[in-house]
Amino acid sequence: MKTVDIAKDIIHFCKINNVSFDATKIQKLLYIFVGYTLINNPDDEDRIVDEAPQAWPYGPVFKKVYDNYTSIANSVGENYKPSVSGIAANILEKDVIPQWGKYTSKQLSDWSCSLGSPWNYVVNERRDRWGAKIDFYLITHYFKGLINQK
């Protein structure tokens, strides 16, 4: 799946559910979508999305979405048809938007950078530079832990 297409889908579902959003919030909701998708399809780790998130100062960022956010946001009109279907659509509609969409960009950024998160591991333990790739296996492990806590 292309992160740019999923970002459009997230914007679409935010709009139809009256969930406020901005560029940062879309990044974090996309990250959460990837996490939920990975724990549902662990064998497809390399094919979940076309790019891994990078560690940026305010949390995980998908560079293609960052670079194209304005055109992405402007392309989601009333007649938009989501690109995701099946399990992926269910994850967006039932897990990501209702459970995580209620939080602000800042809250989501703070959460994504919290102790024990993949971002925190890459930045503070591995001591990589900004822009370092956050490996999918780190995201999978982290989200499995989140789900087991519920």
DSSP file (Angstrom, degrees, kcal/mol; ACC not computed):
  #  RESIDUE AA STRUCTURE BP1 BP2  ACC     N-H-->O    O-->H-N    N-H-->O    O-->H-N    TCO  KAPPA ALPHA  PHI   PSI    X-CA   Y-CA   Z-CA
    1    1 A M              0   0    0      0, 0.0    49,-1.5     0, 0.0     2,-0.5   0.000 360.0 360.0 360.0 146.7    0.0    0.0    0.0
    2    2 A K     >  -     0   0    0     47,-0.2     4,-2.2     1,-0.1     3,-0.2  -0.755 360.0-141.6 -90.4 131.7    1.2    3.5   -0.7
    3    3 A T  H  > S+     0   0    0     -2,-0.5     4,-2.6     1,-0.2     5,-0.2   0.857 102.8  57.7 -60.2 -34.7    1.4    5.8    2.4
    4    4 A V  H  > S+     0   0    0      2,-0.2     4,-1.7     1,-0.2    -1,-0.2   0.912 108.0  46.3 -63.0 -42.0    0.1    8.7    0.3
    5    5 A D  H  > S+     0   0    0     -3,-0.2     4,-2.1     2,-0.2    78,-0.3   0.894 112.4  49.8 -67.5 -39.8   -3.0    6.7   -0.5
    6    6 A I  H  X S+     0   0    0     -4,-2.2     4,-2.7     2,-0.2    -2,-0.2   0.897 107.2  54.9 -66.5 -38.7   -3.5    5.7    3.1
    7    7 A A  H  X S+     0   0    0     -4,-2.6     4,-2.3     1,-0.2    -1,-0.2   0.902 107.8  50.3 -59.8 -40.3   -3.1    9.3    4.2
    8    8 A K  H  X S+     0   0    0     -4,-1.7     4,-2.5     2,-0.2    -1,-0.2   0.920 110.2  50.1 -61.9 -43.5   -5.9   10.2    1.8
    9    9 A D  H  X S+     0   0    0     -4,-2.1     4,-2.8     2,-0.2    -2,-0.2   0.902 109.2  51.3 -62.3 -41.2   -8.1    7.5    3.3
   10   10 A I  H  X S+     0   0    0     -4,-2.7     4,-2.4     2,-0.2    -1,-0.2   0.925 110.3  49.0 -62.0 -44.5   -7.4    8.7    6.8
   11   11 A I  H  X S+     0   0    0     -4,-2.3     4,-2.6     2,-0.2    -2,-0.2   0.923 110.9  51.2 -60.1 -43.9   -8.3   12.2    5.8
   12   12 A H  H  X S+     0   0    0     -4,-2.5     4,-2.5     1,-0.2    -2,-0.2   0.944 111.9  45.2 -58.0 -50.6  -11.5   10.9    4.2
   13   13 A F  H  X S+     0   0    0     -4,-2.8     4,-1.1     1,-0.2    -1,-0.2   0.840 111.8  53.1 -66.9 -32.3  -12.5    8.9    7.4
   14   14 A C  H  <>S+     0   0    0     -4,-2.4     5,-3.1    -5,-0.2     3,-0.2   0.934 110.3  48.3 -63.7 -45.2  -11.7   11.9    9.6
   15   15 A K  H ><5S+     0   0    0     -4,-2.6     3,-1.3     1,-0.2    -2,-0.2   0.933 112.1  46.3 -61.8 -47.2  -13.9   14.1    7.5
   16   16 A I  H 3<5S+     0   0    0     -4,-2.5    -1,-0.2     1,-0.3    -2,-0.2   0.714 117.3  45.0 -73.1 -16.8  -16.9   11.7    7.5
   17   17 A N  T 3<5S-     0   0    0     -4,-1.1    -1,-0.3    -3,-0.2    -2,-0.2   0.241 111.9-117.9-105.5  11.7  -16.5   11.2   11.2
   18   18 A N  T < 5 +     0   0    0     -3,-1.3     2,-0.6     1,-0.2    -3,-0.2   0.874  59.8 154.4  53.8  43.1  -16.0   14.9   12.1
   19   19 A V      < -     0   0    0     -5,-3.1    -1,-0.2    -6,-0.2    -2,-0.1  -0.895  42.1-127.7-101.9 123.7  -12.6   14.3   13.4
   20   20 A S        +     0   0    0     -2,-0.6     2,-0.3    81,-0.1    -5,-0.0  -0.341  35.6 175.2 -68.3 151.8  -10.3   17.3   13.3
   21   21 A F        +     0   0    0      4,-0.0     2,-0.3    83,-0.0    83,-0.0  -0.990  19.6 178.1-154.1 159.4   -6.9   16.8   11.6
   22   22 A D     >  -     0   0    0     -2,-0.3     4,-2.3     1,-0.0     5,-0.2  -0.853  54.6 -79.6-147.1-177.4   -3.8   18.5   10.5
   23   23 A A  H  > S+     0   0    0     -2,-0.3     4,-1.8     1,-0.2     5,-0.1   0.894 127.9  47.9 -58.5 -43.0   -0.5   17.3    8.9
   24   24 A T  H  > S+     0   0    0      1,-0.2     4,-2.1     2,-0.2    -1,-0.2   0.919 111.2  49.8 -65.9 -43.7    1.0   16.1   12.2
   25   25 A K  H  > S+     0   0    0      1,-0.2     4,-2.7     2,-0.2     5,-0.2   0.890 108.5  52.8 -64.5 -38.9   -2.1   14.2   13.2
   26   26 A I  H  X S+     0   0    0     -4,-2.3     4,-2.3     1,-0.2    -1,-0.2   0.907 108.2  52.2 -62.7 -40.6   -2.4   12.5    9.8
   27   27 A Q  H  X S+     0   0    0     -4,-1.8     4,-2.1    -5,-0.2    -2,-0.2   0.932 112.7  44.0 -59.0 -46.1    1.2   11.3   10.2
   28   28 A K  H  X S+     0   0    0     -4,-2.1     4,-2.3     2,-0.2    -2,-0.2   0.880 112.9  50.4 -71.5 -37.3    0.5    9.9   13.7
   29   29 A L  H  X S+     0   0    0     -4,-2.7     4,-2.5     2,-0.2    -1,-0.2   0.870 110.6  51.0 -66.9 -35.3   -2.7    8.2   12.6
   30   30 A L  H  X S+     0   0    0     -4,-2.3     4,-2.5    -5,-0.2    -2,-0.2   0.909 109.1  50.9 -64.8 -42.5   -0.9    6.7    9.6
   31   31 A Y  H  X S+     0   0    0     -4,-2.1     4,-2.2     2,-0.2    -2,-0.2   0.914 111.4  47.7 -59.7 -44.1    1.8    5.4   12.0
   32   32 A I  H  X S+     0   0    0     -4,-2.3     4,-2.7     2,-0.2     5,-0.2   0.908 109.4  53.2 -65.0 -42.4   -0.9    3.8   14.2
   33   33 A F  H  X S+     0   0    0     -4,-2.5     4,-2.7     1,-0.2    -2,-0.2   0.930 109.0  49.4 -56.9 -45.9   -2.6    2.3   11.1
   34   34 A V  H  X S+     0   0    0     -4,-2.5     4,-2.6     2,-0.2    -2,-0.2   0.914 110.5  51.2 -60.9 -42.8    0.7    0.7   10.2
   35   35 A G  H  X S+     0   0    0     -4,-2.2     4,-1.8     2,-0.2    -2,-0.2   0.935 112.7  44.2 -60.1 -48.1    1.2   -0.6   13.7
   36   36 A Y  H  X S+     0   0    0     -4,-2.7     4,-1.1     1,-0.2    -1,-0.2   0.891 114.2  50.6 -64.2 -39.3   -2.3   -2.2   13.8
   37   37 A T  H  X S+     0   0    0     -4,-2.7     4,-1.3    -5,-0.2     3,-0.3   0.895 107.8  53.4 -66.4 -40.2   -1.8   -3.6   10.3
   38   38 A L  H  < S+     0   0    0     -4,-2.6     3,-0.3     1,-0.2    -1,-0.2   0.897 107.5  49.5 -62.8 -40.8    1.5   -5.1   11.2
   39   39 A I  H  < S+     0   0    0     -4,-1.8    -1,-0.2     1,-0.2    -2,-0.2   0.745 114.0  46.9 -73.4 -19.4    0.1   -7.0   14.1
   40   40 A N  H  < S+     0   0    0     -4,-1.1    -1,-0.2    -3,-0.3    -2,-0.2   0.657 127.3  26.5 -89.5 -17.7   -2.7   -8.3   12.0
   41   41 A N    ><  +     0   0    0     -4,-1.3     3,-1.7    -3,-0.3    -1,-0.2  -0.415  67.8 158.8-139.7  59.4   -0.3   -9.3    9.1
   42   42 A P  G >  S+     0   0    0      0, 0.0     3,-0.9     0, 0.0    -1,-0.1   0.757  74.1  58.6 -61.7 -24.8    3.1  -10.0   10.6
   43   43 A D  G 3  S+     0   0    0      1,-0.2     3,-0.3     2,-0.1    -5,-0.1   0.671 101.3  55.9 -77.9 -15.8    4.2  -12.1    7.7
   44   44 A D  G X>  +     0   0    0     -3,-1.7     3,-2.4     1,-0.2     4,-0.7   0.034  67.1 132.5-102.2  26.3    3.7   -9.3    5.2
   45   45 A E  G X4 S+     0   0    0     -3,-0.9     3,-0.7     1,-0.3     4,-0.4   0.828  72.2  47.7 -47.6 -43.3    6.0   -6.8    7.1
   46   46 A D  G 34 S+     0   0    0     -3,-0.3    -1,-0.3     1,-0.2    -2,-0.1   0.573 115.6  45.0 -79.4  -7.7    7.8   -5.7    4.0
   47   47 A R  G <4 S+     0   0    0     -3,-2.4    -1,-0.2     1,-0.1    -2,-0.2   0.348  81.3  95.0-117.3   6.4    4.7   -5.2    2.0
   48   48 A I  S << S-     0   0    0     -4,-0.7     2,-0.3    -3,-0.7    -2,-0.1   0.966 101.8  -4.3 -62.9 -53.2    2.4   -3.3    4.4
   49   49 A V        -     0   0    0     -4,-0.4   -47,-0.2   -47,-0.0    -1,-0.2  -0.918  69.2-114.9-138.2 164.8    3.4    0.1    3.1
   50   50 A D  S    S+     0   0    0    -49,-1.5     2,-0.3    -2,-0.3   -48,-0.1   0.431  96.2  30.1 -84.8   1.5    5.9    1.5    0.6
   51   51 A E  S    S-     0   0    0     12,-0.0    -1,-0.1    11,-0.0    11,-0.0  -0.983  73.4-126.0-155.8 147.9    8.0    3.3    3.1
   52   52 A A        -     0   0    0     -2,-0.3    11,-0.4     1,-0.1    83,-0.1  -0.636  39.5-102.7 -87.0 151.0    9.1    3.0    6.7
   53   53 A P        -     0   0    0      0, 0.0    81,-3.1     0, 0.0     2,-0.3  -0.362  33.6-136.6 -69.2 156.5    8.5    5.9    9.0
   54   54 A Q  E     -AB  61 133A   0      7,-3.0     7,-2.1    79,-0.2     2,-0.8  -0.834  19.0-109.3-112.1 152.4   11.5    8.1    9.9
   55   55 A A  E     +A   60   0A   0     77,-2.6    76,-3.4    -2,-0.3    77,-0.5  -0.736  47.1 169.2 -83.2 110.9   12.5    9.4   13.4
   56   56 A W  E >   -A   59   0A   0      3,-1.6     3,-2.1    -2,-0.8    67,-0.1  -0.715  51.3 -90.9-114.9 168.9   11.9   13.2   13.3
   57   57 A P  T 3  S+     0   0    0      0, 0.0    -2,-0.0     0, 0.0    -1,-0.0   0.783 124.9  38.8 -54.0 -31.9   11.9   15.6   16.2
   58   58 A Y  T 3  S-     0   0    0      1,-0.4    54,-0.1    54,-0.0    55,-0.1   0.048 125.9 -78.8-110.4  26.7    8.1   15.2   16.9
   59   59 A G  E <  S-A   56   0A   0     -3,-2.1    -3,-1.6    53,-0.1    -1,-0.4  -0.627  81.0  -8.7 115.6-171.6    7.8   11.5   16.3
   60   60 A P  E     -A   55   0A   0      0, 0.0     2,-0.4     0, 0.0    -5,-0.2  -0.353  59.8-173.4 -65.9 138.9    7.5    9.1   13.3
   61   61 A V  E     -A   54   0A   0     -7,-2.1    -7,-3.0    -2,-0.1     2,-0.7  -0.999  23.8-142.3-136.7 136.2    7.1   10.7    9.9
   62   62 A F     >  -     0   0    0     -2,-0.4     4,-2.5    -9,-0.2     3,-0.5  -0.886  18.4-151.8 -95.8 112.1    6.4    9.2    6.5
   63   63 A K  H  > S+     0   0    0     -2,-0.7     4,-3.0   -11,-0.4     5,-0.2   0.851  90.2  53.8 -58.9 -42.1    8.5   11.4    4.2
   64   64 A K  H  > S+     0   0    0      1,-0.2     4,-1.1     2,-0.2    -1,-0.2   0.892 112.5  45.2 -61.9 -38.6    6.3   10.9    1.1
   65   65 A V  H  > S+     0   0    0     -3,-0.5     4,-0.5     2,-0.2     3,-0.2   0.909 112.8  50.9 -70.2 -42.0    3.3   12.1    3.0
   66   66 A Y  H >< S+     0   0    0     -4,-2.5     3,-0.9     1,-0.2     4,-0.2   0.935 111.1  48.1 -58.7 -47.1    5.2   15.0    4.5
   67   67 A D  H 3< S+     0   0    0     -4,-3.0    -1,-0.2     1,-0.2    -2,-0.2   0.755 123.7  31.5 -66.9 -24.6    6.4   16.1    1.1
   68   68 A N  H 3X S+     0   0    0     -4,-1.1     4,-2.5    -3,-0.2    -1,-0.2   0.162  78.9 121.0-120.0  17.7    3.0   15.9   -0.5
   69   69 A Y  H <X S+     0   0    0     -3,-0.9     4,-3.2    -4,-0.5     5,-0.3   0.887  74.1  50.6 -56.5 -46.4    0.6   16.8    2.4
   70   70 A T  H  > S+     0   0    0     -4,-0.2     4,-2.2     1,-0.2    -1,-0.2   0.933 114.7  42.8 -60.4 -47.2   -1.1   19.8    0.8
   71   71 A S  H  > S+     0   0    0      2,-0.2     4,-1.0     1,-0.2    -1,-0.2   0.866 114.5  52.6 -67.6 -33.7   -1.9   18.1   -2.4
   72   72 A I  H >< S+     0   0    0     -4,-2.5     3,-0.8     2,-0.2     4,-0.4   0.963 111.5  44.9 -62.5 -52.1   -3.0   15.0   -0.5
   73   73 A A  H >< S+     0   0    0     -4,-3.2     3,-1.0     1,-0.3    -2,-0.2   0.874 113.0  51.2 -61.9 -38.5   -5.4   17.0    1.7
   74   74 A N  H 3< S+     0   0    0     -4,-2.2    -1,-0.3    -5,-0.3    -2,-0.2   0.696 102.0  62.1 -73.3 -18.2   -6.7   18.9   -1.3
   75   75 A S  T << S+     0   0    0     -4,-1.0     2,-1.1    -3,-0.8    -1,-0.2   0.532  81.6  88.2 -86.6  -4.9   -7.4   15.7   -3.3
   76   76 A V    <   +     0   0    0     -3,-1.0    -1,-0.1    -4,-0.4     2,-0.1  -0.756  58.8 156.1 -99.4  93.1   -9.9   14.3   -0.8
   77   77 A G    >   -     0   0    0     -2,-1.1     3,-1.5     1,-0.0    -2,-0.1  -0.264  59.8 -76.4-102.9-168.6  -13.3   15.7   -1.8
   78   78 A E  T 3  S+     0   0    0      1,-0.3    -2,-0.0    -2,-0.1    -1,-0.0   0.810 128.4  48.2 -61.5 -32.5  -16.9   14.6   -1.3
   79   79 A N  T 3  S+     0   0    0      2,-0.1    -1,-0.3     0, 0.0     2,-0.1   0.188  80.1 140.1 -96.0  16.6  -16.7   11.9   -4.0
   80   80 A Y    <   -     0   0    0     -3,-1.5    -4,-0.1     1,-0.1    -5,-0.0  -0.368  39.4-153.9 -65.8 136.1  -13.5   10.4   -2.7
   81   81 A K        -     0   0    0     -2,-0.1    -2,-0.1     2,-0.0   -72,-0.1  -0.959  22.0-120.0-111.5 119.3  -13.4    6.6   -2.8
   82   82 A P        -     0   0    0      0, 0.0   -76,-0.1     0, 0.0     7,-0.0  -0.192   8.5-146.4 -58.0 147.4  -11.0    5.0   -0.2
   83   83 A S  S    S+     0   0    0    -78,-0.3     2,-0.2     2,-0.0   -77,-0.1   0.711  76.1  80.7 -85.5 -23.6   -8.2    2.9   -1.6
   84   84 A V        +     0   0    0    -79,-0.2     2,-0.3     4,-0.1     0, 0.0  -0.531  54.8 167.3 -85.9 152.3   -8.2    0.5    1.4
   85   85 A S    >>  +     0   0    0     -2,-0.2     3,-1.1     4,-0.0     4,-0.7  -0.910  44.3  14.1-148.3 175.6  -10.7   -2.4    1.7
   86   86 A G  H 3> S-     0   0    0     -2,-0.3     4,-2.2     1,-0.3     5,-0.2  -0.269 127.4  -2.0  59.9-133.1  -11.2   -5.5    3.8
   87   87 A I  H 3> S+     0   0    0      1,-0.2     4,-2.5     2,-0.2    -1,-0.3   0.882 135.1  54.8 -59.5 -41.5   -9.1   -5.7    7.0
   88   88 A A  H <> S+     0   0    0     -3,-1.1     4,-2.0     1,-0.2    -1,-0.2   0.916 109.5  46.2 -62.4 -44.0   -7.3   -2.4    6.3
   89   89 A A  H  X S+     0   0    0     -4,-0.7     4,-2.9     1,-0.2     5,-0.2   0.900 112.0  52.2 -64.2 -39.9  -10.5   -0.5    6.0
   90   90 A N  H  X>S+     0   0    0     -4,-2.2     4,-2.9     1,-0.2     5,-0.6   0.892 106.9  52.8 -63.2 -40.2  -11.8   -2.1    9.1
   91   91 A I  I  X>S+     0   0    0     -4,-2.5     5,-2.8     3,-0.2     4,-1.6   0.922 113.5  43.6 -61.4 -44.0   -8.7   -1.1   11.0
   92   92 A L  I  <>S+     0   0    0     -4,-2.0     5,-2.3     3,-0.2    -2,-0.2   0.948 120.6  39.6 -65.6 -48.1   -9.1    2.5    9.9
   93   93 A E  I  <5S+     0   0    0     -4,-2.9    -2,-0.2     1,-0.1    -3,-0.2   0.823 129.1  26.9 -74.2 -32.9  -12.9    2.6   10.6
   94   94 A K  I  <5S+     0   0    0     -4,-2.9    -3,-0.2    -5,-0.2    -2,-0.2   0.753 133.3  19.6-104.1 -28.8  -13.0    0.6   13.8
   95   95 A D  I  X<S+     0   0    0     -4,-1.6     4,-1.3    -5,-0.6     5,-0.4   0.847 121.6  37.7-108.3 -57.4   -9.6    1.0   15.5
   96   96 A V  I  >XS+     0   0    0     -5,-2.8     4,-2.4     3,-0.2     5,-0.8   0.978 118.6  37.1 -70.5 -59.0   -7.6    4.0   14.3
   97   97 A I  H  ><S+     0   0    0     -5,-2.3     4,-1.5    -6,-0.2     5,-0.3   0.948 122.7  39.4 -65.4 -51.6  -10.1    6.8   13.8
   98   98 A P  H  45S+     0   0    0      0, 0.0     4,-0.3     0, 0.0    -1,-0.2   0.901 125.4  35.8 -67.1 -38.1  -12.5    6.1   16.7
   99   99 A Q  H  <5S+     0   0    0     -4,-1.3    -2,-0.2     1,-0.1    -3,-0.2   0.849 133.9  21.2 -84.0 -34.2   -9.9    5.2   19.2
  100  100 A W  H ><5S+     0   0    0     -4,-2.4     3,-1.5    -5,-0.4    -3,-0.2   0.654 104.5  77.2-111.1 -20.6   -7.0    7.6   18.3
  101  101 A G  T 3<<S+     0   0    0     -4,-1.5   -81,-0.1    -5,-0.8    -4,-0.1   0.709  83.9  68.8 -66.0 -20.1   -8.7   10.4   16.3
  102  102 A K  T 3  S+     0   0    0     -4,-0.3    -1,-0.3    -5,-0.3     2,-0.2   0.647  86.0  86.7 -73.9 -14.3  -10.0   12.0   19.5
  103  103 A Y  S <  S-     0   0    0     -3,-1.5     2,-0.1     1,-0.1    -3,-0.0  -0.554  80.9-116.0 -88.3 152.7   -6.5   13.0   20.5
  104  104 A T     >  -     0   0    0     -2,-0.2     4,-2.5     1,-0.1     5,-0.2  -0.314  29.3-105.4 -77.9 166.5   -4.8   16.2   19.5
  105  105 A S  H  > S+     0   0    0      1,-0.2     4,-2.6     2,-0.2     5,-0.2   0.909 122.5  50.7 -56.4 -43.4   -1.7   16.3   17.3
  106  106 A K  H  > S+     0   0    0      2,-0.2     4,-3.0     1,-0.2     5,-0.2   0.921 109.4  49.4 -64.4 -44.4    0.4   17.1   20.3
  107  107 A Q  H  > S+     0   0    0      1,-0.2     4,-2.5     2,-0.2    -1,-0.2   0.915 113.5  46.6 -61.1 -42.4   -1.0   14.3   22.4
  108  108 A L  H  X S+     0   0    0     -4,-2.5     4,-2.5     2,-0.2    -2,-0.2   0.886 112.9  49.6 -67.6 -38.7   -0.3   11.8   19.6
  109  109 A S  H  X S+     0   0    0     -4,-2.6     4,-1.1    -5,-0.2    -2,-0.2   0.935 111.7  48.4 -64.4 -45.8    3.2   13.2   19.1
  110  110 A D  H >< S+     0   0    0     -4,-3.0     3,-0.5     1,-0.2     4,-0.3   0.927 113.4  47.8 -59.9 -44.8    4.0   12.9   22.8
  111  111 A W  H >< S+     0   0    0     -4,-2.5     3,-1.5     1,-0.2    -1,-0.2   0.916 108.8  53.4 -61.7 -43.6    2.6    9.4   22.8
  112  112 A S  H 3< S+     0   0    0     -4,-2.5     7,-0.5     1,-0.3     8,-0.3   0.697 113.6  43.8 -68.4 -17.4    4.6    8.4   19.7
  113  113 A C  T << S+     0   0    0     -4,-1.1    -1,-0.3    -3,-0.5    -2,-0.2   0.329  89.5 126.0-104.6   5.0    7.8    9.7   21.4
  114  114 A S  S X  S-     0   0    0     -3,-1.5     3,-2.2    -4,-0.3     6,-0.4  -0.116  74.7 -76.1 -68.5 162.4    7.2    8.1   24.8
  115  115 A L  T 3  S+     0   0    0      1,-0.3    -1,-0.2     5,-0.1    -2,-0.0  -0.316 120.8  23.3 -55.5 131.6    9.6    5.9   26.7
  116  116 A G  T 3  S+     0   0    0      1,-0.3    -1,-0.3    -3,-0.1    -2,-0.1   0.271  93.4 126.5  92.4 -10.4    9.5    2.4   25.2
  117  117 A S  S <> S-     0   0    0     -3,-2.2     4,-2.3     1,-0.1    -1,-0.3  -0.384  73.5-114.9 -77.0 158.4    8.3    3.5   21.8
  118  118 A P  H  > S+     0   0    0      0, 0.0     4,-2.5     0, 0.0     5,-0.2   0.893 118.7  53.5 -57.2 -39.9   10.1    2.6   18.6
  119  119 A W  H  > S+     0   0    0     -7,-0.5     4,-2.7     1,-0.2     5,-0.3   0.937 108.6  49.0 -59.1 -47.5   10.9    6.3   18.0
  120  120 A N  H  >>S+     0   0    0     -6,-0.4     4,-2.8    -8,-0.3     5,-0.9   0.887 110.6  50.9 -61.6 -39.6   12.4    6.5   21.5
  121  121 A Y  I  X>S+     0   0    0     -4,-2.3     5,-3.0     3,-0.2     4,-1.2   0.943 113.0  44.6 -62.6 -47.9   14.5    3.4   20.9
  122  122 A V  I  <5S+     0   0    0     -4,-2.5     6,-2.5     3,-0.2    -2,-0.2   0.907 123.7  34.9 -63.8 -43.0   15.8    4.7   17.6
  123  123 A V  I  <5S+     0   0    0     -4,-2.7    -2,-0.2     4,-0.2    -3,-0.2   0.919 130.9  24.8 -81.3 -45.8   16.6    8.2   18.9
  124  124 A N  I  <5S+     0   0    0     -4,-2.8    -3,-0.2    -5,-0.3    -2,-0.1   0.769 131.2  29.9 -98.7 -27.8   17.6    7.6   22.5
  125  125 A E  I  <<S+     0   0    0     -4,-1.2    -3,-0.2    -5,-0.9    -4,-0.1   0.862 130.6  32.3 -98.9 -46.1   19.0    4.1   22.6
  126  126 A R  S   <S-     0   0    0     -5,-3.0    -4,-0.2    -6,-0.2    -3,-0.2   0.720  95.0-145.1 -80.0 -20.5   20.4    3.5   19.2
  127  127 A R        +     0   0    0     -6,-0.4    -4,-0.2     1,-0.1    -3,-0.1   0.863  34.6 168.2  57.1  42.0   21.3    7.2   19.0
  128  128 A D        -     0   0    0     -6,-2.5    -1,-0.1     1,-0.1     2,-0.1  -0.349  36.8-100.6 -76.1 163.8   20.5    7.5   15.3
  129  129 A R    >   -     0   0    0      1,-0.2     3,-1.8    -2,-0.1   -74,-0.2  -0.374  50.1 -77.6 -78.5 162.2   20.3   10.8   13.5
  130  130 A W  T 3  S+     0   0    0      1,-0.3   -74,-0.2    -2,-0.1    -1,-0.2  -0.349 121.6  37.6 -56.4 140.6   17.0   12.5   12.6
  131  131 A G  T 3  S+     0   0    0    -76,-3.4    -1,-0.3     1,-0.3   -75,-0.1   0.368  81.4 147.0  94.3  -3.5   15.6   10.9    9.6
  132  132 A A    <   -     0   0    0     -3,-1.8   -77,-2.6   -77,-0.5    -1,-0.3  -0.375  55.3-104.0 -65.6 143.8   16.7    7.4   10.6
  133  133 A K  B     -B   54   0A   0    -79,-0.2     2,-0.8    -3,-0.1   -79,-0.2  -0.449  22.1-139.5 -68.6 136.5   14.3    4.6    9.6
  134  134 A I        -     0   0    0    -81,-3.1   -15,-0.1    -2,-0.2    -1,-0.1  -0.897  30.4-125.9 -96.4 111.4   12.1    3.1   12.3
  135  135 A D    >>  -     0   0    0     -2,-0.8     4,-1.5     1,-0.1     3,-0.6  -0.229   4.8-129.3 -64.7 143.5   12.2   -0.6   11.5
  136  136 A F  H 3> S+     0   0    0      1,-0.2     4,-2.9     2,-0.2     5,-0.2   0.835 107.0  60.8 -61.4 -34.0    8.9   -2.4   11.1
  137  137 A Y  H 3> S+     0   0    0      1,-0.2     4,-2.2     2,-0.2    -1,-0.2   0.865 103.5  51.3 -65.0 -32.7    9.8   -5.1   13.5
  138  138 A L  H <> S+     0   0    0     -3,-0.6     4,-2.2     2,-0.2    -1,-0.2   0.908 111.7  47.0 -66.0 -41.5   10.2   -2.5   16.3
  139  139 A I  H  X S+     0   0    0     -4,-1.5     4,-2.7     2,-0.2     5,-0.2   0.923 111.5  50.9 -66.1 -44.8    6.7   -1.2   15.4
  140  140 A T  H  X S+     0   0    0     -4,-2.9     4,-2.3     1,-0.2     5,-0.2   0.944 112.1  46.4 -57.8 -50.0    5.2   -4.7   15.4
  141  141 A H  H  X S+     0   0    0     -4,-2.2     4,-1.7     1,-0.2    -1,-0.2   0.913 113.5  49.3 -60.1 -44.6    6.7   -5.5   18.8
  142  142 A Y  H  X S+     0   0    0     -4,-2.2     4,-1.9     1,-0.2    -1,-0.2   0.928 112.5  45.9 -62.6 -47.3    5.5   -2.2   20.3
  143  143 A F  H  X S+     0   0    0     -4,-2.7     4,-2.4     1,-0.2    -1,-0.2   0.837 107.4  57.2 -70.3 -32.1    2.0   -2.5   19.0
  144  144 A K  H  X S+     0   0    0     -4,-2.3     4,-2.1    -5,-0.2    -1,-0.2   0.911 108.1  49.4 -60.1 -40.9    1.7   -6.1   20.1
  145  145 A G  H  X S+     0   0    0     -4,-1.7     4,-1.1     2,-0.2    -2,-0.2   0.886 109.3  51.3 -64.5 -40.1    2.5   -4.9   23.6
  146  146 A L  H  X S+     0   0    0     -4,-1.9     4,-0.8     1,-0.2     3,-0.5   0.930 111.2  47.1 -62.7 -45.4   -0.1   -2.1   23.4
  147  147 A I  H >< S+     0   0    0     -4,-2.4     3,-0.8     1,-0.2    -1,-0.2   0.881 109.3  53.9 -65.4 -38.8   -2.8   -4.6   22.4
  148  148 A N  H 3< S+     0   0    0     -4,-2.1    -1,-0.2     1,-0.2    -2,-0.2   0.743 102.9  58.9 -68.5 -22.3   -1.9   -7.0   25.1
  149  149 A Q  H 3<        0   0    0     -4,-1.1    -1,-0.2    -3,-0.5    -2,-0.2   0.731 360.0 360.0 -76.9 -21.9   -2.2   -4.2   27.7
  150  150 A K    <<        0   0    0     -3,-0.8    -1,-0.2    -4,-0.8    -2,-0.2   0.493 360.0 360.0 -76.5 360.0   -5.9   -3.6   26.8
